[in-house]
Amino acid sequence: MSKTDPNRLPQEMIELKETSLELYQALEKLKDGHRKVILLRKVQGFSVKDTATILGWSESKVKSTQFRAIPALRKQLVKDGYIYEETV
């Protein structure tokens, strides 16, 4: 990912399966659907199809929720002071 990619830091934390307390504390503050999609897709590695089946959602709902969840996580990490806005 490029340095200017707005999803860079939260995405890297997720991809590395970061187990830090800060990440999980931020996740707990997200909407339930956002949290579930991030955990299933990025932490546990489920496919869009499998995530949709688990949640009882359509695949398009999983994709659109994930699209909104990553920026929401980034915003929460900034709000909580775990990352700085100028680094995202």
Secondary structure as UniProt FT lines:
FT   TURN            3..4
FT   TURN            6..7
FT   HELIX           8..15
FT   TURN            16..17
FT   HELIX           21..28
FT   HELIX           32..38
FT   HELIX           39..43
FT   HELIX           48..55
FT   HELIX           59..79
FT   TURN            80..81
FT   HELIX           85..87
//
